[in-house]
Amino acid sequence: MKKPWAGRFTGKTSKAVEHFTESISFDRRLWKYDIEGSIAHAMMLSKQKIISQKDSSAIISGLKNIAGEIEAGRFKFTAELEDIHMNIEAALIKNIGDAGKKLHTARSRNDQVALDLRLYLRAETKEIISLIKDLQKIILNTAEKNTGIIMPGYTHLQKAQPVLLSHHLLAYVEMLQRDKERFTDALKRINVLPLGSCALAGTSLPVDRAYAAKLLGFKAVSENSIDAVSDRDFAIEFLADAGMLIMHLSRLAEELILWSTEEFSFIELPDAFTTGSSIMPQKKNPDVAELIRGKSGRIYGNLIALMTVMKGLPLAYNRDMQEDKAPVFDTADTVKACLTVLVQMMPQIKFMRERMHEAAGKAYSTATDIAEYLVKKGIPFRQAHEITGKIVRYCIKNKKQLGEISLAEFRNFSQVISKDVYSRLSAENSVNAKITRGGTSPSEVRKQIKRLKQLIK
């Protein structure tokens, strides 16, 4: 099959080289965007009288027919033509004749592939934003349904203070909100038209780049043709944003894994989202959550892979940049899969109210409340902290909980302590007292839920 650069060469391309350099095996998924961009390019060429209206119409009709063939699974992709761009162009020329040869006027594969990747990432980013919003709504709904459940809050994975389960869950809604905002902001840099930059220098033909941008829904046009064809910042930013998102999903997955253990017994995962053991009949394994946690590694790797590809490239386009697509495609697919499965799994998780409440009141989790009680009695915080520490040490030594020691025992540590100290020792009262903005009291959590509902509707 004749190469598009055959005029310069006398020898044939080695089969080994064709196999090594092809990208059609993975970039064929860009076909929809390649055709979309080519139709807009043909319309612009006709508008500017660079090609005739007749040729433009033939090109557009031919491209739509090719799209139909690809959708129906009848299109034959070939590695000899390297990539999706040349496969579609060769088919177009075969189907409509010489008019098809005019499509590549005022265009290079350099700005064409940049265009296709931007169109692809624009669509994928919007889909990911939508899935993030779906997960936020699911978690928010779960939080609203479970506002009465108290659980232990942790630092260093040690019991710290009682908190509402709803408050804990809303922390993930906040994380996802930042993720959504990052992807939304990234769209501004994705949504820039590179078409018309050609190989690197632009073109002497009277193209109308603003018209092409309007046809394709781009908000801006690239201002430097060298940068336009050599830029993959927008793809790296997408991978970085995805890395942050998968980090948050992995943290959620880790907690679901921990909470489902017999040691915690805070939740029961649905059978539909767990698996068993090939040898141990009693096992119910949190494989879905574990895989989400594990997939963070490949997404981080994809980010590093593309940054490493780009770090030493001289301007402008280099064939190394063909390696941009595999990490981008894999990341988009992986993130969407993780979000989708969490959206389906989260509403089916059963929270063990009594077990969580029981755990919330143990391990001297209301000790800070005693320290703050002493502060309100006029004792400096550092002194109050030390007194409370001694009380806890006394309880540990005597195998008692804070609520099990007498008022006389309390007063051995400070004479300002009176009977009202006992009102500070329950998990319920501890939670109710945290009325600072963003705190874990029921009133504050209700405000958080109301605010987030307005934010993500």
N, C-alpha and C positions, 0 to 999 in steps of 0.2 A: 504494500500500500504506500502511495506516494506521501512523503512528509511535507509539511507546509514550508519547510526551509530547503527543499530539494534543489532549488536553483543554485545554491552556494556549494553543494556537495556533489562529488562524483561517486563516492563509495556508499554502500548500504550500511545502515545502522546494524551493529551486532545484535543478535537475538538476546544475548546475555545483557547487553545495555538496555534493550527495550524492556526486559523483565525487571532490571534493577531500577530503572528510572520511572516506570509507570506509576500513576497514582489513581487510575480509573478504578482500581479495586476498592478504594475507599472514598474517593471524591465524587463518585457517581451520585452520592446522596445530595449533591449540590445541584442536580439537574434542574429542579424547579426554579431555583434562583438564577441559574445560568440562562434559562429561557426567558425568565422575567426581565433580566437585565438586557438581553439581546433584543427583545421586542421593543423596549424603551429606546435602545440605541438605534434600531432601525427607524423608529418614528422620528427621532431627532435628526437622523441623516436626511430623511425625506423633507422634514420641515425646513432644513437649512439648504435644500436643493443640492446636497452632496450626492445623493442618489435619487432616482425618480420615484414618484409615488407608486408607480406600477411595480417596480422592484421591491419597494418597501412592503407593499401589500403581499407580494408573493413570499417574501421572507417571513413576514408575520404569520401568514397562513401555514407555511411550511413548519415553522417552529411549533405552532399549536398542534399540528398533526404529529410531530415528534413527541410532544408532551403526552398526547393520547396513547402513542405506542409504548412509551415508558410506563405510564400508569397501568396499561393493560398487560405489561410484562412481555411485550413482543419485541422490544428494542434490543438489538445485539450490540453489547459493548465489546470493544476490542482493545487489548493492551498495546497494540502497534501504534494506536493513536494517542497513547500516553494518558490523557486526562479527559475529564468530562467536557471541557471546552472544545477540543478537537473532535471528539466523538460526535457531538451534536453538530458542529460545523460541517464535518464530512458527510453526515447523513443529510443535512440540509442541501448541500451542493448536489448530492446524488439525487435528491427528490425534486429539486426545482431548477437545477442547472446553473448557468452562469450568474444569475441573480444572487444565488447563495454565496458566491465568491465576493460579493460586495459588502457583506455584513461586517467583515473585520476592518473595514475602512475606519481610520481615525481611532483605532483601538488596538491594544496589545494584550497578550495573555497576562501581562503584569498587572494592568489596571482591572482587567476582567476578573481575575481570581480574587483580587482585593475586594472588588464589588460583590462577588458571590459570597465571600466569607462574611462580609458586613451584613448582607441581606439575611444570611443564615443566622448569624448571631443576634440580629435584631429580633427575628421571630422566636428563637430559642429563649432569649432573655425575657421577652414578654410572657412566654409560657411559664418560665420558672417563677416570675413575679406572681403570676396567677396561682401557681401551686403553693407558693409561700403563703399567700393570703388565705388559701383554703386551709392550710395547716394551722395558721394563726386562729382562724375562726373555730376550728375543732378544739384546740387547746383552750381557747377562751370560753367556749361553751362548757367544756369539762370543768374548768375552774368555777364557773358560775353555778354549776350543778352541785359542787362539792364544797361550798363555802363554810360548812360547819365542821369540816375535818381538820383536826390539829395533828401535826406531825413534828418530829424533831428536826430542827434546822442544824446543819453541820458546817463546821470549818475543820480543815485538816482531816476530813472524814471522821471526826469525833463529834459526838453530840454537843451542841452548843446552846441553843435556845429554842423554845417552842415557836413554831410558825404555823400559819394556815397552809394547808396543801394548796389552796387556790393561789396564795401569794407565791409559793414556790413555782407553780406552773406558769404564772404570769411572767416570771423572769425569762422564760423561753419565748413568750410572745414578744417581749421587748427585744431580745436578741434577733428574732426573725424580722422585727420591724427595721432594725438597722440593716439587716441583709437586704431586705426589700428596697430600702432607700439607696443602698450602694448599687444594686442592679439598675434601679431607675436612673440614678445619676450616670451610670456607665452608658446608658442608651444615648446620651448626648454625644459621647465620643464615638460610639458605634455608628450613629446616624449621620455620617459624613460621606458624601459622594466622591469616590476616587476616579470614576470613569471620566475619560478625557485627558488623563495624565499620560496615557499611552505607555510606552516602554519606560520612560523616565523624564522626557523633555517636553511633553505636550505634543501638539500637532500644529502644522501650518494650515490645516483645513478649518473652515469657519464653523466649528461646532458650537452648540449652545448647551453648555454644561448645566446652567440653571434650569433649562427646560427638562433635561434628563433627570435632574434631581427632583423636580416637581412630579414627573411621571412616576418615579420610584418612591416617592414619599420621604425623601431625605430632607432634613432641616437645614443642612449646610453643604457647601462644596469645598473640597480640599483646596488649600491656598498655595501649596508647593508640590509640584508634580514629582520631584525626587522623593520627598517624604511620603507622598501618597502611595507610591508603589512599594516602598521599603518599610512602611509602618506596620507593626503588628502589636502596638501598644494596646489597642482596643481588645485584641484577643487575650493578651496577657492579663489585662485588667479583669476580663471576664473570668479567667482561670483563678485569679486572686480572690475575686468576690465569691466564686464557687468554693474556694478553699476555706474561706471564713464561714460560709454557710454550712459546709459539711463538718467543720469543727463543732458548730453548735448542735447539729443533728447527732454527731458522735457523742457529745456530752449528754444529750437527752437519752440516747441509746444506752450509754453506760449506766445511767441511773435506773433505767428500766430493768437492765440486767441485774444490778445490785438489789433493787427492790423486790425482784421476783424470786430471789434466793430464799431458802428456808430460814436462813439467819436473819434476814430482814422481814420477809413475809408481809411487805407493805401492799403488794399488788398480786393479782393473778392475771397472767397474760392469756389471751384467747387461744383456744386450741388451733384455730385456723392460721395463727401466726407464730406457731412454735413447731418443733419437731421432736421426735423421740430418738432413742439410742438403738443402735443395731445389736447391742448386747445386754444393756441394762433396761429391763422393762419398765422400771419406775420413773425413768427420766422424762422431763418436759423441758426441752432446751430452748433458750431465747435466741434462736439462730438468726431471725430477722434483725433483731437489734444488734447482734454481734456482727452481722455482715455490714450493716450501716456503719458501725464503728470501724470495721476493717477497711471499708471503701475510702475512708478519709486518706489512707496512705497513697492510693493510686491517683487521687485528685491532687494531692500535694506534689506527687511525682510528675504529673502532667504540667503543673506550673513551672517546676524547676526545669523540666525538659525543654519547654519553649523558651524560657529565659536564657537557657544555655545555648540554644540554637542561635538566638539573636545577638548574644553579647559581643561577638567579635566580627560581625558582618560589616564590610565596607558598603557605602551607598553605591548603587541603589538596590535593585532586586538581585538576589542570589538564589540559586536552586535549593540551597539549604532550607529556604522558607517553605518548601513543599512539606517539610516536617511539621508545619503548624497545625495541619488538619486533624491528624490522629488524636493528639491530646485534647483538642477542642471538642471533637465529636464525642470522644469517650467521656469527657467531663460532663457535657450537656446530658448525655444519656444516663450517666450514673446519678447525677443530682436529681434529675426528674424521677428516676426510679425510686430513689430514697424518699423523696417527698411524697410520691404517690402511695407507697406502702405505709408510710406513717399516717397519712390522712385516713387510710382505711383501718389501721390498727388501733389508733388512739381511742376512738369512741368505744371500743370493745374491752378496754382494760378495766378490771374490777379493782377498786381500792378497798383495802381492808381497814375500815374506820377504827374499830376497837383496837387492833394491833398497833396502828399508827399513834393513836391517842395514848395507849399504854407506854409506848416507847418515848413519847414526847415528855412525859413526866419523870423519866429516870435520868440517871447520870448527873444529878444536881443541876439540871438544865435551867432552873430558876435562880441560880446563884447571883447572876447579874442583877436580878430584880431586888435581891436583898441589899446589894451594894448601893443601888439607886435609892432604895428605901432609907438607908443610912445617910445618903447625901441630902435627902429631903429633911432629915433630922438635924442637919447642920454639920455633918462630919465631912471633911475634905475627901474627894474621891479616892486618892491614893491610900488614905488611911482606911476608908470604907472597903476598898478592894482587899487590903491586907486582913481586916477583920473577917470578911466573908471567906477568904481563903482558909483562915484558921477554923472557921465553922465547918467548912467542907471537910477539912482534914480530920476534925473531930468526928464527923459523921462517918467517914470512911473507916476510921479506927474502930468505931463502935457499931459498925454495920447498920447504920440508920439512914433513912432518907431525911431530907430537910424538914419535912412536915411531921416527922416522928419524934423530934426532940422537943423537950418541954420549954416553956417560957423561961424557967429558972436556968436551964442550960444555955439558952440564947443569951440571957443577961450576964452570964459569966464572961461573955466576949465584949459586950457593950451595954451600959446601963440605959442607953437611949432606946433600946429595943423594948417594945410593949406588945400587947396582945394583937394589935393590928398587923403585925408582921406576917401572921398566918394567911392574911388575905393576898399576900404576894407570892405564895408558894405553889399555887395550882397552875397548871398549864393554861387553863382558860383565862385566868386573871392576868397571867403574864402576857398572853397574846392581846387581850383587850386593852392593856395599858400602852401598847406600842402605837400611839396616835400620831406620831410624826408623819409628815407627808411622805408617801412611799413606803410607810411601815406596814406591819403585818396585822394590825387590828382589823376586825371585820368592817368597821366604817371606812377605813382607808382602802381596804381591798375592794370594797364596793365602788369607791370612787375610781380606782384603777380600772376596774372592769368597764365602767361607764365610759371612761376616757378612751380606752382601747377599742371599744365597740364603735365609737364615732370615728376613730382613726382608720380602722381597717374595713369599714363597711363597703 
